[in-house]
Amino acid sequence: MIKSKIVLLSALVSCALISGCKEENKNNVSIEFMHSSVEQERQAVISKLIARFEKENPGITVKQVPVEEDAYNTKVITLSRSGSLPEVIETSHDYAKVMDKEQLIDRKAVATVISNVGEGAFYDGVLRIVRTEDGSAWTGVPVSAWIGGIWYRKDVLAKAGLEEPKNWQQLLDVAQKLNDPANKKYGIALPTAESVLTEQSFSQFALSNQANVFNAE
């Protein structure tokens, strides 16, 4: 496989930090930024961010490469085989680990970006999940996240004489006490289909309990 290392982040950084920037001449470079925001409204927002970046960094041109989410991982594989990966890619933290295993990530560039921004600018948990399992490097620069949460009805808890859960064990206890399948009442509802939503929903439980995408081996 032909491999072209990239910086994995969805923020645009100086091309000096990215390996493989396309040089048009000595003072001008071009960067491709691949992302999954194919909706026109989202692309419009990204275009504004690109315009701001280009204004602050004269000589650097950024081209958007929007790809449908369902075809995203396949596109990455195809481009990596042809040595045509964009310099900057937005992707999930778990797939970033896969790409890192394939040596597609420019770890040095990622570390430089995080160092320049400052580790204190990130939530500890977010930085933790983009670290390699041996703790020696990062696989990407986190700039956004899906907010996962658990919603419950206070009136149902009050009627059952239960307190609001404050930790995972309490949540499990409450769910079990409210569970009444015979009457089609369930203590908790979670997605179980083979889908991205199921993975995302499970991830919030796993990551909040110090799990990682891969184990140390």
N, C-alpha and C positions, 0 to 999 in steps of 0.2 A: 504494500500500500504506500502510495506517495503521500507524505505527511507535511503539511504546512502549518506550523504552530500559530495559534491565535491567542489573543487576549479575550477572555470570556467575561463580558460585562455588557450591560445595556446602557452604559453612560459612555460618552465619547471622550477619549483621552488623547493626549498629544501623540502624534504619529511616531515621535521619537521613542515612545515606549512600546511600540508594536512592531513585531518582526514581520517583514514581508510587505510593507507599505509600497504601493505602486508609485514610483517616482516618475513624474512627468518632466521635470527638469530639476536643476539643483535646488531651487527654492520652493518648488510646488510638489505636493504629494496628494494622492487620492486614496481615500479609505472607503471600503464597502462595509456597511453596517447591516447585518442580517437580523431580522426580528420576526415575530409572529403576529404583529398588529396589522392585519390586513384590512381592517375596517377603515374607511375613509376618514372618519372622525379622529381615530387614533393616529393615523398617518399625518394628519394635519398638525396635531400636537407635536409629533416627532419632528416634523419639518421646521417648526418654530424653534425647537431645541437645537436642531442642526444649524439653522441660520444664526442663532446666538453663538454657537460654538465656532462657526467659521468666522464670525466677526471678531471673536476674541483670539482666534488663531489664524491670522492671515497666511495664505499659502497652502492651507489644508482644505481639501474638498471632500465632502462626505456624501456618498450615494446610498440611499436606502435600498435594501433587498428584502421586501416583505414576503414571507412564505406561510402558507396555511399551516395551522398547528398540527393537523393530522398527518401532514406530509413532512413535517419539520425534521425529525430524526433521520428519515430516509434521505432527505436532501443533504444533510450534513455528511452522511456516509458517502453519498455519490460525489459530492464536491471534494471530500478528503481523498478519495481514490484518484481523482484527476488532478490533485494538487491545486484546487481552485477555491479553497475555503476563504471567505471574507476575513478581513483583519479583525473585525469586532463582531461578536455574536452574542445575542441574548438567548439564554436557555435556562432550564430548570437546574436546581442545585444537584439533583440526582443524575441527570444526564451529563452534567459537567464532570462528575466523577468518572463516568464511563469514558468520556472524551479524554480525560487525564490519563486513564489507564492505557489509552491508545496513543499517548504522547502527542496529543493534538493541542495541548494548552501550553502557552508560554508562561511558565510559572514565574520567571524572573520579572516579566513585565507586570503580571498581576500583583506581585509583592511590591513592586515599585509604586504602583497606583495606590495600593492600600497604605503604604508608608507615607506617601505624599499627602493623602487625605487625612491620615491619622486614624489609628485603630479606635480611638475614643469616639469617633464619629459614627461608629456602627454599634448596634446592639450585640452583646456578647453571644447570645444564642445564634444570631445570624452568621457571625463570623465562624462560629464553631462548626456549623454544618457545611461550610465551604472549605474547611481544612481537610487535608489528606489524613488518612487514618493513622499514620505515624506521627502526625503533628508537625511535619517538616515544611509544609508548603500550603498555599491556598490554591483552589482550583477555579476561582473566579472572584469578581468584585461584586458584592451584593448591593443593589441599588433600589430594589423594590421587592414586595412580597405579597402573597395572598393572605388575607386576614382570616384565620380559621377560628371558630368559636363554638361554644355550646350554649344553646338557648333553652331555657326551661320556664314552665308556667308556675309562677308563684302561688296562684290560687289552687292549683292541683297539689302542690307541696303542702300548703297550709291545711287543706282539707284532709290530707292524709297524716297530718301532724308531724311532718318532716321538715327539717331545717335545710336551708339552701346549701348545696355541696360546696366545699372550699378546696377540696383536693381530689385526686383521682379515686382513692379508696371510697371517699364519701359519695362520689358520683356513682360508683359501681353499686354501693349499698342502696342508694335511693332508686336507681334503675331496677334493681332486683325486687325491691319492696313494691314498686308501682307496677311491675310486670304482671299482667293478667291476660294471657293469650286466649283463655277460654271465652272471655268477653270481648275479644279483639281490642284489648288495651295493652300497650307495650311501654315498658319503662324508658326505653330510649330508641330512637330511630337512626340508623346509619345506612349509608349506601353499601350494597354488596355486589352489584353488577361488576363485570369485568370492564372497568372504565377508568378514565383519568380522574373523575370525581372520587371514586372509591379510594384510589391511591392517595389523593390529596387529603381526604378525610382521615385516612389511617395515619398519614404522616404527622399530623398535629399531635396525635397520641404518642407516637414513637419518638419524635424529636423532642417533645416536652419531657420525656423520660430518659433523656441522654442517649438515645439510640443514634446511629449514624447510617449512612447509606450502605457502606460496606464495613465488614469487620477488619481487624488489623491484618488479617491474612489475605 
